[in-house]
Amino acid sequence: MALLAIWPWLAVILCAVIWIFVEIFSPRIDPIDNQATRSRELVRQLFVVDDKRNGFRVRYITKEPVTKERLDEIQRRTSVRDSMERLRTKAPKVFGNMLLTDIYDFAGFAVQFDPADIRIHNIFVCGPDKEKLYIGENPRIENWAKWIHPESLQGLLYLTSEDIYCNTARWGKVYRYHECRGNNQISVTDEHFSHFSEEERIY
């Protein structure tokens, strides 16, 4: 009878004790992360090139969905700027003339400089001479493309994050050609010719 009489108070005390334990032991959420709207965001685009401006364009995104405020904080980190700057300056010293540097060799080198909370989204070839490698006669394509549009980048060689981080010897390397179709969108070697026709050109 006594327990039944004080039961409401016991329930209140129990709830209070549970609340205190939750407050003490729950991980603290930074206010800039405590928002419902989050997405994976582009952090920076980095051009890693040799003295003739040939090399690779690396796009970095956040590893996890973040708020705009957290993106802002990541972009201001000294460690992020320093890591990217080390990649930008060290790669030309390691590879020298990057005109014929294999994109997978570069990707394997670049991931060593990944800053915390960031990963590579994709890597594209870039540079006046390196881009020309992906324009040329292709016997499989009639009226093969004669030039690369600087905005669409159609036909240029690139890798996705899956190619960069998940590639294994078992499955082999996949070389991708941007905005190309059918059998011309991928290859098992780095093919130096056009992978789309003038009729297939986006713009």
Secondary structure, 3 states (H helix, E strand, C coil): CHHHHHHHHHHHHHHHHHHHHHHHHCCCCCHHHCCCCCECCEEEEEEEECCCCCEEEEEEEECCCECHHHHHHHHHCHHHHHHHHHHHHHHHHHHCCCCCCCHHHHHHHHHHHCCCCEEEEEEEEECHHHHHCCCCCCCCCCCECCCCCCCCCCCCEEEEHHHHHHCCCCCCCCEEECCCCHHHCEECCCCCCCCCEHHHCCC
